[in-house]
Amino acid sequence: MEKSKSQRINKEIEKRFLPVVDVAFITGLTEAAIRAKIQRDEIKYVKFGNRVLICKQALDTLLGELENE
């Protein structure tokens, strides 16, 4: 039962958030560039355990900014 609950939580997280590596791939930026934006508070993120996750809504904002450059 505990494993099932954990799996459901992970699925919900995966629906709403992306890891840095995926955001880097989608945006065409490097992982280091994404992490630098996180450090400068340019991208909203959450830490879940050891994972740094970026909200899909924040990704949409970032893509809009990159498009306007």
Secondary structure as the mmCIF struct_conf table of DSSP 4:
data_model
#
loop_
_struct_conf.conf_type_id
_struct_conf.id
_struct_conf.beg_label_comp_id
_struct_conf.beg_label_asym_id
_struct_conf.beg_label_seq_id
_struct_conf.end_label_comp_id
_struct_conf.end_label_asym_id
_struct_conf.end_label_seq_id
HELX_RH_AL_P HELX_RH_AL_P1 GLU A 2 ARG A 16
STRN STRN1 PHE A 17 PRO A 19
HELX_RH_AL_P HELX_RH_AL_P2 VAL A 20 THR A 27
TURN_TY1_P TURN_TY1_P1 GLY A 28 GLY A 28
HELX_RH_AL_P HELX_RH_AL_P3 GLU A 31 GLN A 39
TURN_TY1_P TURN_TY1_P2 ARG A 40 ASP A 41
BEND BEND1 ILE A 43 ILE A 43
STRN STRN2 TYR A 45 PHE A 48
TURN_TY1_P TURN_TY1_P3 GLY A 49 ASN A 50
STRN STRN3 ARG A 51 CYS A 55
HELX_RH_AL_P HELX_RH_AL_P4 LYS A 56 ASN A 68
#
